[in-house]
Amino acid sequence: MKNNLIFLISILFTLALMPGCKDFLEEVPLDAPATGQFFNNEAEMNVALNGVYKSIYWNYGNTAYQSYMDGWTDLGLHRAVELGEGNFDVFNSHSSLIWNKAYTSIQRANTMLEGMERGKDNVSADAYERFRAEVKGLRAYAYFYLTYMFGDVPLITEPLHPDDFYNQTRTPRAEVINFIYNELDAVAQVLDWAPQDRGRMSKAIALGLKARTALYNQEYALAAESAKLVMDNAGLSLNPHFGDLFTRSGQEPNAGKEIMFEVLYSDADPSNNNWLPLGSISRAAGGQSGRFPQQRLVDMFEANDGKRIDESNVYDPENPRLNRDQRLKYTVAMPGDTIFMNLNTVVYDIYHDTTSFKNPDGSWTTKYNADFDNPFGPAKSGVGLLWAKYTMNDENAFAARVNFILMRYAEILLTYAEAKIELNELDASVIEAIDQLRRRAGQPEVAGAIYDDQYALRQLIRRERVAELAMEGFRWFDIRRWDIADIVMPQPVVGIAKTQETMPPVPNFTLTPEHNLNSIPNYSGQLDMRFTREARYWYPRLELLPVPQAERDINPQLTQNPGWE
């Protein structure tokens, strides 16, 4: 065997030295298109465009990356140690993956934009401009995440040649943000308000992303203006039922109404599954429960009288599930809830070794409860709570294809209202934007007494963003732009009561003015009564992710973010 291997290697080496071998290796493959010969017609351009779309579905374990991000904040946690603990370095895999996924999207977009020139005369002018606009919108989307997660980043607008990888430098964030604005303006000039097909870029998405970018950059007038254009012209509206947004059957009739942009999981590909539900579902219901909410999220939902739980007359700490904002039950599952997960109906319980399961005939049976003592379950690995959003679903979790929403109209309303509040331009349009969300949630409309109160409205809109957008990937950015990460992050991870017999009192929301403004509950004096996990930490360097060390090893021209040197 050894002699045969040596002989084979010798033959291959000899062939490599034969005249004409180099020419053979440089021939264009005959059985597949190459980049240099692609983009010749509309069909080829459309295939390439689909590849760019596919590249922005930033999956981590068949799960949209954005769904992980709240687990890195004060609202959630992961069973395994993740970025939220604050103890990671320049070799962290998440930092590298996000960087690489974003630049993969950018490189694909740049390749298509350059290559399309070859086939320009073979497609209609309208199709050509639409393809270009969609690709530019997707590239701007990738740069949005890069600039707000890493700060200054290389601004690359054309395909890189091999030598170019070693000399890229970081472009100031302000310049990248201006590039994003200009690109999105150009996109909005070309595309229609509604997308060409479900999941495609549109004028509404482009302006929505511009509004999001401006809000995060504290350019409130631009954020309000961009959001208002969408509100006035895109023909969008809120889905009547909040919970339907996060189930496959509920999403289908809503596409193009509230749901604007989404990661699509298609039946056409049997391996194209969304494992977000599987990774969050109750162990008793047959899931893997690897991601959990924190108690802080639960306590930031109002009571159904429209007041924070420390100010409400109807909130009962002995029965914290009752009399609450309706969005809570579609976001978090609490002990005592009847949950429908992985096609199983179960009474969620972490306090007993058995619980109730619903039979196909409608009767109930008592069975072993894996949520009670499974070492990877919500009691042992979490803090007693489960995500309901995207997991109270009507699918087999092992083959789920519920789409993950990247942008929806609710965010546009929240962006508009917050931007106008920060400008202190408090008019009826601001109140109506907030009230649309509150009416759907079954909450009282904004009290007339605070219509002209910038502080009270700022407090309210920040609470609304939590109730509406939890687990959708916004909190990581919000706590940084509101400058509260150093307050909310250094804490033990806190959960529900350890026993049903000793329920903790209402937490303190007024420890400091910042706690009060941002509705941040403090659990001092209660930790021995609650499930807790590890303590988390905060350092100024955590404002941004580190530039991955592997990238700096390849390209020494890349500088590092402060504190990560």
C-alpha positions as CSV (number, residue, x, y, z in Angstrom):
1,M,0.0,0.0,0.0
2,K,2.8,2.4,0.9
3,N,4.6,1.7,-2.4
4,N,1.4,2.3,-4.4
5,L,0.9,5.6,-2.6
6,I,4.4,6.7,-3.4
7,F,4.0,5.7,-7.0
8,L,0.7,7.7,-7.3
9,I,2.3,10.8,-5.8
10,S,5.2,10.5,-8.2
11,I,2.8,10.3,-11.2
12,L,0.8,13.3,-10.1
13,F,4.0,15.4,-9.5
14,T,5.3,14.4,-13.0
15,L,2.0,15.5,-14.6
16,A,2.2,18.8,-12.8
17,L,5.5,19.5,-14.6
18,M,4.4,18.5,-18.0
19,P,4.1,21.2,-20.7
20,G,0.6,22.5,-21.2
21,C,-0.6,21.5,-17.7
22,K,-0.8,25.2,-16.7
23,D,-3.0,25.9,-19.7
24,F,-5.3,23.0,-18.9
25,L,-5.8,24.2,-15.3
26,E,-6.7,27.7,-16.6
27,E,-9.5,26.4,-18.9
28,V,-13.0,27.5,-18.0
29,P,-14.9,24.6,-16.5
30,L,-17.3,23.1,-19.0
31,D,-19.9,21.8,-16.7
32,A,-20.6,24.9,-14.5
33,P,-20.6,28.6,-15.0
34,A,-17.6,30.6,-13.6
35,T,-17.8,34.1,-12.2
36,G,-15.9,35.5,-15.1
37,Q,-18.5,34.1,-17.6
38,F,-21.6,34.6,-15.5
39,F,-24.3,37.4,-15.4
40,N,-24.9,37.2,-19.2
41,N,-28.7,37.3,-19.0
42,E,-31.6,37.8,-16.6
43,A,-31.8,34.2,-15.5
44,E,-28.2,34.1,-14.5
45,M,-28.4,37.5,-12.7
46,N,-31.4,36.2,-10.8
47,V,-29.5,33.1,-9.7
48,A,-26.7,35.3,-8.5
49,L,-29.1,37.6,-6.7
50,N,-30.5,34.6,-4.9
51,G,-27.0,33.8,-3.8
52,V,-26.6,37.2,-2.3
53,Y,-30.0,36.9,-0.5
54,K,-28.9,33.5,0.9
55,S,-25.7,35.0,2.2
56,I,-27.5,37.5,4.5
57,Y,-29.4,34.7,6.2
58,W,-26.8,34.6,9.0
59,N,-27.5,31.3,10.5
60,Y,-25.7,29.8,13.5
61,G,-26.7,26.2,14.0
62,N,-29.7,26.6,11.6
63,T,-30.8,29.6,13.7
64,A,-30.9,33.2,12.6
65,Y,-28.1,35.0,14.4
66,Q,-30.3,37.9,15.4
67,S,-32.3,35.6,17.7
68,Y,-29.2,34.9,19.7
69,M,-28.4,38.5,20.4
70,D,-30.9,39.1,23.2
71,G,-29.3,36.2,25.0
72,W,-26.2,38.4,25.2
73,T,-28.1,41.1,27.0
74,D,-30.0,41.5,30.3
75,L,-33.2,40.0,28.7
76,G,-32.0,36.5,28.0
77,L,-29.3,33.9,28.4
78,H,-27.9,30.8,26.7
79,R,-27.3,27.5,28.4
80,A,-23.7,27.6,27.2
81,V,-21.4,30.5,28.1
82,E,-21.8,33.2,25.4
83,L,-21.0,36.9,24.8
84,G,-23.4,38.0,27.6
85,E,-21.0,36.9,30.3
86,G,-18.4,39.5,29.1
87,N,-15.6,37.0,29.4
88,F,-14.3,36.6,25.9
89,D,-11.3,37.6,23.9
90,V,-10.2,38.5,20.3
91,F,-10.5,34.8,19.3
92,N,-14.2,34.6,20.1
93,S,-16.1,32.6,17.5
94,H,-19.1,34.8,17.4
95,S,-17.1,37.9,16.6
96,S,-15.3,36.0,13.8
97,L,-18.5,34.5,12.4
98,I,-20.4,37.8,12.3
99,W,-17.5,39.5,10.6
100,N,-17.1,36.7,8.1
101,K,-20.8,36.4,7.3
102,A,-21.1,40.1,6.7
103,Y,-18.1,40.3,4.5
104,T,-19.3,37.2,2.6
105,S,-22.5,39.1,1.8
106,I,-20.5,42.2,0.8
107,Q,-18.1,40.2,-1.5
108,R,-21.0,38.4,-3.2
109,A,-22.8,41.8,-3.7
110,N,-19.7,43.4,-5.1
111,T,-19.0,40.5,-7.4
112,M,-22.5,40.7,-8.8
113,L,-22.5,44.5,-9.2
114,E,-19.3,44.3,-11.2
115,G,-20.2,41.2,-13.2
116,M,-23.6,42.5,-14.2
117,E,-22.0,45.0,-16.5
118,R,-21.2,42.1,-18.9
119,G,-24.9,41.2,-19.4
120,K,-26.3,44.7,-19.3
121,D,-27.4,44.7,-22.9
122,N,-29.2,41.4,-22.6
123,V,-31.8,42.4,-20.0
124,S,-34.3,45.2,-19.8
125,A,-33.3,48.4,-18.2
126,D,-35.9,48.0,-15.5
127,A,-34.8,44.5,-14.6
128,Y,-31.1,45.6,-14.6
129,E,-31.7,48.6,-12.3
130,R,-33.9,46.5,-10.0
131,F,-31.2,43.8,-9.6
132,R,-28.6,46.5,-8.8
133,A,-30.9,48.2,-6.3
134,E,-31.7,45.0,-4.5
135,V,-28.0,44.0,-4.3
136,K,-27.0,47.4,-3.0
137,G,-29.7,47.2,-0.3
138,L,-28.4,43.9,0.9
139,R,-24.9,45.2,1.0
140,A,-26.0,48.2,3.0
141,Y,-27.8,45.8,5.4
142,A,-24.5,43.9,6.0
143,Y,-22.7,47.2,6.6
144,F,-25.3,48.2,9.1
145,Y,-24.4,45.3,11.4
146,L,-20.7,45.7,10.9
147,T,-20.6,49.3,11.8
148,Y,-22.8,49.0,14.9
149,M,-21.0,45.9,16.1
150,F,-17.4,46.7,15.3
151,G,-17.3,50.5,14.7
152,D,-14.8,51.4,12.0
153,V,-14.7,48.7,9.4
154,P,-13.1,48.3,5.9
155,L,-15.5,49.9,3.3
156,I,-15.2,47.6,0.3
157,T,-17.2,48.4,-2.8
158,E,-15.7,46.2,-5.5
159,P,-14.4,42.6,-5.6
160,L,-11.0,42.1,-4.0
161,H,-8.1,40.6,-5.8
162,P,-5.9,38.3,-3.8
163,D,-3.3,40.9,-3.0
164,D,-6.0,43.3,-1.8
165,F,-6.8,41.2,1.3
166,Y,-3.5,42.2,2.9
167,N,-3.9,46.0,2.7
168,Q,-7.4,46.9,3.7
169,T,-7.8,49.5,6.4
170,R,-10.7,50.4,8.6
171,T,-12.9,53.2,7.4
172,P,-14.3,55.6,10.0
173,R,-17.8,54.6,11.1
174,A,-19.3,58.0,10.2
175,E,-18.1,57.5,6.6
176,V,-19.6,54.0,6.5
177,I,-22.9,55.3,7.8
178,N,-23.0,58.0,5.1
179,F,-22.3,55.3,2.6
180,I,-25.3,53.3,3.9
181,Y,-27.6,56.4,3.7
182,N,-26.5,57.1,0.1
183,E,-26.9,53.5,-0.9
184,L,-30.4,53.2,0.6
185,D,-31.5,56.5,-1.0
186,A,-30.4,55.1,-4.3
187,V,-32.3,51.8,-3.7
188,A,-35.4,53.7,-2.7
189,Q,-35.4,55.6,-5.9
190,V,-35.6,52.4,-7.9
191,L,-37.6,49.9,-6.0
192,D,-41.4,49.8,-5.4
193,W,-42.9,50.1,-2.0
194,A,-43.8,46.4,-2.1
195,P,-41.2,43.8,-2.8
196,Q,-41.0,42.0,-6.2
197,D,-41.4,38.7,-4.3
198,R,-41.7,37.7,-0.7
199,G,-38.4,38.1,1.1
200,R,-37.0,40.6,-1.4
201,M,-35.7,44.1,-0.9
202,S,-38.2,47.0,-1.4
203,K,-38.4,50.7,-1.0
204,A,-40.1,50.3,2.4
205,I,-37.3,48.0,3.7
206,A,-34.6,50.4,2.4
207,L,-36.2,53.4,4.1
208,G,-36.9,51.3,7.2
209,L,-33.2,50.3,7.4
210,K,-32.3,54.0,6.9
211,A,-34.5,54.9,9.8
212,R,-33.0,52.2,12.0
213,T,-29.5,53.3,11.1
214,A,-30.3,57.0,11.8
215,L,-32.0,56.1,15.1
216,Y,-28.9,54.2,16.3
217,N,-26.7,57.1,15.2
218,Q,-28.9,59.5,17.1
219,E,-29.8,61.4,14.0
220,Y,-33.4,61.7,15.1
221,A,-34.7,64.0,12.4
222,L,-33.5,61.7,9.7
223,A,-34.9,58.7,11.5
224,A,-38.3,60.2,11.9
225,E,-38.4,61.4,8.3
226,S,-37.5,58.0,6.9
227,A,-39.9,56.1,9.1
228,K,-42.7,58.6,8.3
229,L,-42.2,58.0,4.6
230,V,-42.8,54.3,5.2
231,M,-45.8,55.0,7.4
232,D,-47.5,57.3,4.9
233,N,-46.7,55.4,1.6
234,A,-46.0,51.7,2.0
235,G,-49.5,50.6,2.8
236,L,-48.4,48.5,5.8
237,S,-50.4,47.8,9.0
238,L,-50.1,45.8,12.2
239,N,-51.3,42.2,12.2
240,P,-54.4,42.1,14.5
241,H,-52.9,39.3,16.6
242,F,-49.4,39.6,17.9
243,G,-48.8,35.9,18.5
244,D,-49.6,35.1,14.8
245,L,-46.4,36.9,13.7
246,F,-44.3,34.1,15.1
247,T,-46.0,31.0,13.8
248,R,-45.7,29.6,10.3
249,S,-49.5,29.5,9.7
250,G,-49.8,33.1,11.0
251,Q,-47.0,34.5,8.9
252,E,-48.4,33.3,5.6
253,P,-51.4,35.7,5.4
254,N,-49.3,38.5,7.0
255,A,-46.4,38.7,4.5
256,G,-46.2,42.2,3.0
257,K,-48.5,43.7,5.7
258,E,-46.6,43.9,9.0
259,I,-43.9,41.5,8.1
260,M,-41.5,43.4,5.8
261,F,-38.3,41.4,5.6
262,E,-37.6,37.9,6.8
263,V,-35.3,34.9,6.7
264,L,-37.2,32.4,4.5
265,Y,-37.3,28.7,5.2
266,S,-38.6,26.8,2.2
267,D,-40.3,23.4,1.8
268,A,-38.4,23.0,-1.4
269,D,-35.2,22.1,0.6
270,P,-35.8,19.4,3.1
271,S,-32.7,20.3,5.1
272,N,-33.7,24.0,5.3
273,N,-35.0,24.0,8.8
274,N,-35.2,26.7,11.5
275,W,-33.9,25.2,14.7
276,L,-34.8,28.3,16.8
277,P,-38.0,26.6,18.1
278,L,-36.2,23.3,18.8
279,G,-33.5,25.1,20.8
280,S,-35.9,26.9,23.0
281,I,-38.8,24.5,23.5
282,S,-39.7,22.9,26.8
283,R,-37.9,19.6,27.6
284,A,-41.2,18.1,28.6
285,A,-42.6,19.0,25.2
286,G,-39.7,17.3,23.4
287,G,-37.4,20.3,22.8
288,Q,-33.8,21.1,23.8
289,S,-34.3,24.3,25.9
290,G,-30.9,25.9,25.3
291,R,-32.0,29.5,25.3
292,F,-34.0,31.2,28.0
293,P,-35.5,34.6,29.1
294,Q,-34.5,36.3,32.3
295,Q,-36.9,37.6,34.9
296,R,-36.0,41.2,34.1
297,L,-37.8,40.8,30.8
298,V,-40.9,39.5,32.5
299,D,-41.0,42.3,34.9
300,M,-40.6,45.0,32.3
301,F,-44.0,44.1,30.8
302,E,-46.7,46.3,32.2
303,A,-49.8,45.2,34.1
304,N,-53.0,45.4,32.0
305,D,-53.9,48.7,33.7
306,G,-51.1,50.3,31.6
307,K,-48.8,50.8,34.6
308,R,-45.4,49.3,35.5
309,I,-45.8,46.5,37.9
310,D,-44.4,48.5,40.8
311,E,-47.0,51.2,40.2
312,S,-50.0,49.0,39.3
313,N,-53.1,48.4,41.4
314,V,-53.9,45.1,39.6
315,Y,-50.5,43.3,39.6
316,D,-50.2,40.5,42.1
317,P,-46.7,39.2,42.8
318,E,-48.2,36.0,44.1
319,N,-49.7,35.4,40.6
320,P,-47.3,37.2,38.2
321,R,-48.8,35.7,35.1
322,L,-52.2,37.4,35.6
323,N,-53.4,40.8,34.6
324,R,-50.5,41.5,32.2
325,D,-49.8,43.0,28.8
326,Q,-50.9,40.3,26.3
327,R,-47.6,40.4,24.6
328,L,-46.0,38.7,27.7
329,K,-47.7,35.3,27.1
330,Y,-46.6,35.3,23.5
331,T,-43.1,36.2,24.4
332,V,-42.3,34.2,27.7
333,A,-43.8,31.0,29.1
334,M,-44.1,31.0,32.9
335,P,-44.9,28.1,35.2
336,G,-48.6,27.5,35.2
337,D,-49.0,28.4,31.5
338,T,-50.5,25.9,29.1
339,I,-48.0,25.7,26.3
340,F,-48.3,24.4,22.8
341,M,-44.8,23.4,21.7
342,N,-43.5,20.8,19.3
343,L,-47.2,19.7,18.6
344,N,-47.6,18.9,22.3
345,T,-49.9,20.7,24.7
346,V,-48.4,20.7,28.2
347,V,-48.8,22.6,31.5
348,Y,-45.4,24.2,32.0
349,D,-44.1,23.4,35.5
350,I,-40.7,23.4,37.0
351,Y,-41.7,22.7,40.6
352,H,-43.0,19.1,40.3
353,D,-41.7,15.9,38.8
354,T,-45.0,15.3,36.9
355,T,-47.2,17.6,34.9
356,S,-50.3,17.5,32.7
357,F,-50.2,16.5,29.0
358,K,-53.2,16.9,26.6
359,N,-54.2,13.7,24.7
360,P,-55.3,13.8,21.1
361,D,-58.9,13.2,22.2
362,G,-58.8,16.3,24.4
363,S,-58.4,14.5,27.8
364,W,-55.4,15.1,30.0
365,T,-52.8,12.7,31.4
366,T,-50.2,13.2,34.1
367,K,-46.7,12.2,33.0
368,Y,-43.1,12.6,34.0
369,N,-42.0,16.2,33.7
370,A,-38.5,16.7,32.2
371,D,-38.6,20.4,32.9
372,F,-38.3,19.7,36.6
373,D,-35.0,17.8,36.8
374,N,-33.4,17.4,33.3
375,P,-29.9,18.8,33.7
376,F,-30.3,20.8,30.5
377,G,-33.8,22.0,31.2
378,P,-35.2,25.4,32.3
379,A,-34.9,24.8,36.0
380,K,-31.3,23.3,36.0
381,S,-29.7,25.3,33.2
382,G,-32.0,28.3,32.9
383,V,-33.8,30.4,35.5
384,G,-37.3,28.8,35.3
385,L,-38.6,30.6,32.2
386,L,-39.0,29.6,28.5
387,W,-39.3,31.6,25.3
388,A,-42.8,31.5,23.9
389,K,-42.0,33.7,20.9
390,Y,-41.3,31.5,17.8
391,T,-41.7,28.4,20.0
392,M,-45.4,28.4,20.8
393,N,-45.7,27.2,17.2
394,D,-47.8,24.8,15.1
395,E,-44.9,22.7,13.7
396,N,-42.8,19.8,14.5
397,A,-39.8,21.5,16.0
398,F,-37.4,19.1,14.3
399,A,-38.6,20.2,10.9
400,A,-39.8,23.7,11.7
401,R,-39.8,26.3,8.9
402,V,-41.2,29.3,10.6
403,N,-39.6,32.4,9.0
404,F,-37.5,34.7,11.2
405,I,-38.5,38.3,10.9
406,L,-35.7,40.8,10.2
407,M,-38.0,43.9,9.9
408,R,-41.6,44.5,10.6
409,Y,-43.9,47.5,10.7
410,A,-44.0,47.6,14.5
411,E,-40.4,48.6,14.5
412,I,-41.1,51.5,12.1
413,L,-43.8,52.8,14.4
414,L,-41.4,52.5,17.4
415,T,-38.6,54.2,15.5
416,Y,-40.8,57.1,14.5
417,A,-42.2,57.6,18.0
418,E,-38.8,57.4,19.7
419,A,-37.1,59.8,17.2
420,K,-39.9,62.4,17.6
421,I,-39.8,62.1,21.4
422,E,-36.0,62.7,21.4
423,L,-36.6,65.8,19.2
424,N,-39.3,66.8,21.7
425,E,-41.7,67.1,18.8
426,L,-44.6,65.7,20.7
427,D,-47.7,65.7,18.5
428,A,-50.7,63.5,17.8
429,S,-48.8,61.4,15.3
430,V,-46.4,60.3,18.1
431,I,-49.2,59.2,20.4
432,E,-51.0,57.4,17.6
433,A,-47.9,55.4,16.6
434,I,-47.6,54.2,20.2
435,D,-51.3,53.6,20.6
436,Q,-51.5,51.4,17.6
437,L,-49.1,49.0,19.3
438,R,-50.8,49.3,22.7
439,R,-54.2,48.7,21.3
440,R,-53.1,45.5,19.7
441,A,-51.6,44.4,23.0
442,G,-54.8,45.1,24.9
443,Q,-53.1,47.9,26.8
444,P,-54.7,51.3,27.6
445,E,-53.8,54.0,25.2
446,V,-51.2,56.6,26.2
447,A,-52.5,58.7,29.1
448,G,-53.5,62.2,28.2
449,A,-51.5,63.5,31.2
450,I,-48.2,62.6,29.6
451,Y,-48.9,63.8,26.0
452,D,-46.5,66.7,26.5
453,D,-44.1,65.0,28.9
454,Q,-40.9,64.1,27.1
455,Y,-39.5,62.2,30.1
456,A,-42.6,60.1,30.6
457,L,-42.9,59.3,26.9
458,R,-39.2,58.4,26.7
459,Q,-39.7,56.0,29.6
460,L,-42.8,54.6,27.9
461,I,-41.2,54.1,24.4
462,R,-38.2,52.3,25.9
463,R,-40.5,49.9,27.7
464,E,-42.6,49.4,24.5
465,R,-39.4,48.4,22.6
466,V,-38.8,45.7,25.1
467,A,-42.4,44.4,25.1
468,E,-42.7,44.5,21.3
469,L,-39.3,43.4,20.1
470,A,-37.8,41.1,22.7
471,M,-35.9,38.1,21.2
472,E,-35.8,39.8,17.8
473,G,-32.2,41.1,18.1
474,F,-32.6,44.8,19.1
475,R,-31.7,44.9,22.8
476,W,-27.9,44.5,22.2
477,F,-27.9,47.8,20.3
478,D,-30.5,49.6,22.4
479,I,-28.6,49.3,25.7
480,R,-25.5,50.7,24.1
481,R,-27.1,53.6,22.3
482,W,-29.1,54.5,25.5
483,D,-25.8,54.3,27.4
484,I,-27.2,51.9,30.0
485,A,-25.2,48.7,29.3
486,D,-22.9,49.4,32.3
487,I,-26.0,49.5,34.5
488,V,-28.0,46.5,33.1
489,M,-25.2,44.1,32.4
490,P,-23.1,43.7,35.5
491,Q,-25.5,41.5,37.5
492,P,-26.3,37.9,38.3
493,V,-28.7,36.3,35.9
494,V,-32.0,36.3,37.8
495,G,-35.1,34.2,37.4
496,I,-38.4,33.2,39.0
497,A,-39.1,32.1,42.6
498,K,-37.3,29.0,43.7
499,T,-40.5,27.7,45.4
500,Q,-44.1,28.4,44.9
501,E,-44.6,28.8,48.6
502,T,-42.3,31.9,48.8
503,M,-42.9,34.3,46.0
504,P,-40.6,37.3,45.9
505,P,-42.0,40.8,46.3
506,V,-42.1,43.4,43.5
507,P,-38.5,44.4,42.6
508,N,-37.3,48.0,42.9
509,F,-37.4,50.0,39.7
510,T,-36.2,53.3,41.2
511,L,-32.8,52.4,42.5
512,T,-31.3,55.2,40.4
513,P,-32.8,57.7,38.0
514,E,-31.4,55.6,35.1
515,H,-33.2,52.5,36.6
516,N,-36.5,54.4,36.7
517,L,-36.2,55.9,33.2
518,N,-35.4,52.6,31.6
519,S,-37.7,50.5,33.8
520,I,-34.9,48.3,35.0
521,P,-35.9,46.1,38.0
522,N,-33.3,45.6,40.7
523,Y,-33.4,42.4,42.7
524,S,-31.3,43.3,45.7
525,G,-32.4,41.4,48.8
526,Q,-34.3,38.8,46.7
527,L,-31.6,36.7,45.2
528,D,-31.9,34.0,47.8
529,M,-35.6,33.6,46.8
530,R,-35.0,33.3,43.1
531,F,-33.3,31.0,40.6
532,T,-30.0,32.6,39.6
533,R,-27.1,31.8,37.4
534,E,-23.7,33.2,36.9
535,A,-22.7,36.8,37.5
536,R,-22.1,38.9,34.4
537,Y,-19.6,41.7,34.0
538,W,-19.3,44.8,32.0
539,Y,-16.1,46.6,30.7
540,P,-16.0,49.6,28.5
541,R,-14.4,47.5,25.7
542,L,-17.7,45.6,25.4
543,E,-19.3,48.6,23.7
544,L,-18.0,47.0,20.5
545,L,-16.9,43.5,19.5
546,P,-13.2,43.0,18.9
547,V,-11.9,42.8,15.3
548,P,-11.2,39.0,15.0
549,Q,-7.6,38.2,15.6
550,A,-7.6,35.8,12.6
551,E,-8.4,38.8,10.4
552,R,-5.6,40.9,11.9
553,D,-3.2,38.0,11.4
554,I,-4.0,37.9,7.7
555,N,-4.0,41.7,7.4
556,P,-1.8,43.6,9.9
557,Q,-3.2,46.9,8.5
558,L,-6.4,46.3,10.6
559,T,-6.3,48.1,13.9
560,Q,-8.1,46.8,17.0
561,N,-11.0,48.4,19.0
562,P,-10.1,50.1,22.3
563,G,-9.6,47.7,25.2
564,W,-9.0,44.7,22.9
565,E,-5.4,45.4,22.0
